[in-house]
Each structure stands twice: as structure tokens, then as C-alpha cells.
Amino acid sequence: MSQIKIEITDKPTLIRFKTDQTLTKDPQKFKNIEEADGSPLAKKLFKLPFIKSVAINSYDITLERFDMVQWSEVQSELKNFLEDYLLQKKPLFSDPDNFLIEVYAESTPNPDTRKFVTNKFLTNQSIEIKDLDEAAKVPLAYELFEYPFVKKVFISQNYISITKDKTLEWIEVNDAIRDFLKEYLQTKKNVISSSYASGSTGINPDETSKQIVSLINEYIKPAVNGDGGNIKFESYDPETKIVNVTLQGACNGCPSSTITLKHGIEATLKRFLGDKIESVESLN
């Protein structure tokens, strides 16, 4: 029998049901019942009116709720339902050969960047590729750079943000990029090679740095991710009290990036951490 443990996350609207078995080698996230056509389990969960999104990962099922309930009211019933579903060995996904990849485009506050959202889970990392050399171990980005107008590629959980140069407008190439991405993902090509490693420094952060990262993840990232961007924490200097970040995806070069930096990130950190924060600076 599959045993499930309930794990509370830093974000109040998210809950994680961890299993003692491998669920899938191809994690996927669904934002609504229409996207969940390829997952009988996700479709059942979306019939619950408080479910906002469903992610089926390698060793857990992560759910996001609307504000109409608290997890404490429903988590036990959900745990029992999931244990029963897995015990009966019901399918998590439909026949993968029949799973239809969907890709749709969204505008972002940065006119040169467009966000392409898919119903397939791409990666648990935030990856920004700025040229062909950097794309060597990210096959999807490598092929995107074959389009001469592509300047930058940012890949996150279920979307790709692409920044173009100023030689043309998105209306001229939007459909071609969307069709390329749909075909690429449908044929199950690798998005990232197994040898790819993010640029982690391996340095253990101090307590204030941990608090900063937690606050950025909870209060800032959801909004900027929704616009096709990302905020990457780089460092905190306890003497100068300066926080350094990198703006990624649609945030990099966006006309409203200064507003995001000062009135979004800096104001939020000062509100929670007070005089520990002097300013937030962008390294790009």
C-alpha cells in the first residue's frame, strides 16, 4: 500500500502529498480541468471546487487551492483519496502517445519578451540562456537560437519566455514559435540535458539571506513568474545591508523593472526585515 505524508509548504495555498513510490519520470502541472485531459487523476481533483492547480511530480502530488477553504479542513480527506487512488493502481496519466501538448502565448510587460505556456512540466529550475554557447546543454534553447531574432531564452516550470531583438515584431513570428515549441515538446525531445548544472555557488547562506529568499519566493516570484520573469537572489551584505539580485526572463530589460525592484522587492523586504535592509540592487 502506498503511504502518503502531508507536507506543509511555505506558501499557505500550496500543500504537498509525498509518496513512498515513484509516480512519474515526466512531472506535469495543470492549471485547469481543460489542461488536465491527459491526467485522469488531475481531472478528478479539479472537480473539487477549491482546487486551483495540480502538479504530479516524481515523488509527490502538489495542490494549490483557492481561498474558499483552508487545507486543515480538507487535507485528511484528500490524503485518503490519493492513497486509495494509488492503491487501486489507477492511471495518473492517459496513454502518453495520445497526450496532446498545448502551447499558448502571453504578452508580458516587456514588449520584446513573450511568454509561451505549456501543459507539460519542463523543469524544476529557473534557467536563463543568453547565447548559443550557454545553450550547449539546453537543447530546447539551442534550437530556439537558430531563429536569428532570438536574443534570450528563459525556461521555468511550465513556460518559456523568449526575448527577441528589434528587427521585427512579435506578430510576425508568434505563430511560428508557438508551432515550433508544440512540435518540439510533442516529440519528447530533451528540454535540458542530464549533464546540465545550474550556477549554484554552494555557499551556505546566513539566516537573513534565508529569510530574504523565502520572502522573494512567497511574495515576489508568483507575480513576476506570471509575467514571464524571475528574480534570482545573488547575495546579501550584512554590513552595507544591500541585497543583490538578478532580473531574468521578461524582467530583464523591462520598462517597469525599476518599479518591480524598488516598490516590489525592496519595499517588501523592508516591511518584513526592517533595518536589516538598506536597498535592493540589480546586477544586470
N, C-alpha and C positions, 0 to 999 in steps of 0.2 A: 504493500500500500504506500502511495506517495504521501510523504509528510510535508506539510506546509507550515512555515513560520511567518508570522506577520512582522514586518519591519516598518517602523515609523520613519519617515524621511524629514529632512529639514524644511521641506515645503508642505504646509498644512493640508493642501488639497491633493497631495500625492500619497499613495500607500503602496508598499511592495510586498508581494506574496512570494517568498523564497521557497524553492522546492529542493528535494534531495536527488533530483534526477535531471538529466539534460533534456530541455524542452525542444530546442531547435539550434541549428548551426547558422540559421539565417534570421536574426531578430527582425521584427517588423513592428511598426507603430501605426495605429489607426486613429483618426481624429473624429470619425463619424461612422454611422452604420453603412453608408454608401461605400466608403473606403474599405469596409470590413468584408466585402464579398468573398475574399479569399480566405477567410477565417471563420469557421462555424462557431468557435468559442467567442471570438470578439463580437460576432453578431448577437449572440445570446446576451452578452454583458451589456451591449448598447440598448437592449430592450429595458434595462433598468434606467429610469428617467434621470437619475443623478450621475450617471457615468458620462464623463466628458471626453476621455481618451483612453485607449487600451494599448499597452506595449507588451508584446510577448518576446522576452529575451531568453538568453541561453539557459539561465537558471532561475528566472523569476517572471512573474506577471505583475507589471506596474500599472496601476489605475489612477486616473485623475478624476476628481468629482466636481460637480457644480456645488454652489453654496447652500443648496436646499437641505442637505443633511451633514452630519459630522461622521467621520469614519467610525467613531466609537459606537455609533448606533447600528452600523451595518457590517462591520468587519468580520464578526464571528460567522454570520450567515454566508458572507462571501467566501470565507475560508472553507466552510463545509461544502459549499457548492463546487469550488475548484478542486478540492480533494476528491469529491465524488466523480467529477467530470474526468479527472486523470485516472482514477481507479477503474473506470469503465473503458479506458483506452479510446475515448472518443477523439476524433481528429482535431488538432489545433489549427491546421490549415487544409484547404482544399488541395486537390491534385496540383502540385506546383507547376506542372506543364500547362495547366489551364489558368494559372493565376495571371490576371491581366494587370500589367503595370500602368499606372496613371501618372501623368505629369502635367501640372498646370503652372502658369506663370503669374507672378505677382509683381506689381510695381513696388519700389522702395523709395524712401525719402532722397536717396541718391539717384539722380536721373541717369547716371551712367551704369548703374547696377540693377540687375533684375534677379529676382528670387524664383527658382524653379522647384516646386514642392512635389514630392512623390509619395505614394503609399507604400514604398519599400524602405525599410531601415537601412541606412547607408553606413554609419559608423558611430561609435560612442565617443569619438574625438572631435575636436574642432580644428580643421586643417585649412590653412591658407597657403596657396601656391601662387607665387608671383612671377615665375618664368618657367621656361621649358626645362631648365636644369633641375630646378626644385621638384619638377613633376615626374622625375625618373621613376620613383617608386609609388606614384599615384596614377595608375593607368587611365582613369577617367579624366583627370586633369590634363594628362599628356595629350590625349586625343582632342580635348577641347582647345588646347593651344595650337592645334593645327588650323583653327579658324584664325585668320590674320588679325581680326579686330579684337580678339580676346586679350585683355591685359592682366586679369587676375581671376583666380577661382577660389572660392571658399566652400568647403564641404562640411556639413554638420549632420545631425541625426537623420533627418528625412528631407533635407533640401540642399540645393546647390545655388550659391549666389555667384553670378558671373558679372565682372566689370569689363565693359568694352572701352575701346578708345573713341575718339570723337569724329572718326571718319564716316560714321553712319549713325542712323537712329535705330532704336530697338524694333520699331515697327517693320523695318526691312529684314530683320533676321530672327525675330522672336519665334516664329513657327518652325524655322529650320533647326534652331537649337532645341526646342521642345521635342521635335520629332527625333532628333539625334539621341537625346537623353532617354526617351522612351524605348527606342530600339536597343540602345546600349544596355539598359537595365533589364529589358525583357530577355536578352540573350545570355544573361547571367555572367557577364564579364566581371572581372575583379574591379572593384572601385578603388581599393588600396591593396598594395602587395603585402604579403605576410612579413616582409623584412622592413617595412616602413616603421620608423620610430619618431615620435614627436620630440620636439626640442626641450625635454624636461631637464632641469638643472640638477636634480637630485638633492638639492639643499633643503634641509628641514626648516620650514617656516616658523617664525616666532608666534606667540599667541595672538598678537594684534594682527599679523598677516593672515592667520587662520580666520579671524573674525571678519577681516576685510573680504576675503574670498567668499565666505559664507553669505555675507550681505550682498555682494555683487551677484552671486548665484541666485539668491532668493528674490531680490528686489529690482535688479537691473537687467540681468540676462534675458528673462522672459520677454520683456518689451523689445529689446534690441534684436533678439532672435526672430521675433515676429516680423521685424522689418528687414530680415536678411543679413543682420550683422552680428557682431560678437565683441565682447570686452574681455581681453586676456590680462589678468593680473601679472605684473612683472616683478615688482619689488616694493618694499616699504622701508623707509629710513627713519628709525625711532628718534634720531637726533634732529633732523630737519622736519620730520613729520610729513614728508612728501610721499605720496603714493604714485608709482609709475605704472601705467597700463599701456597696452597696445590695442588700437582700434582695428577690427578685422571685418572682412566682408563689406557689406553696404555702408558700414560706419566709417570706413577709411575713405576720406575724400568727400564725405557727405557734407553739404552746406550747413546742416544742423548739428554737426558733430561737436562743436564748441558748447552748444546748449546741452547736449547729452552729457558732456564731460563735466561741466560746471554745475548746471542746475539739476542734473540727474545723479551722476555718480558722487561728485563731491558733496552735494547737499545731503544726500542720503547717508554717506559715511559720517559726516559731521553730526547729523541728527542722532545717530546711534553711538558714535565713539567720541563725540565731543572734542576736547582739546588734544586728543591723540592725532588729529588730522589737521594739517595746515592747508594743503592743496592736493589736487589730483592732476597729474601731468601726463600727456600722451607722448609716447616715444616715436610716434610716426605722424 
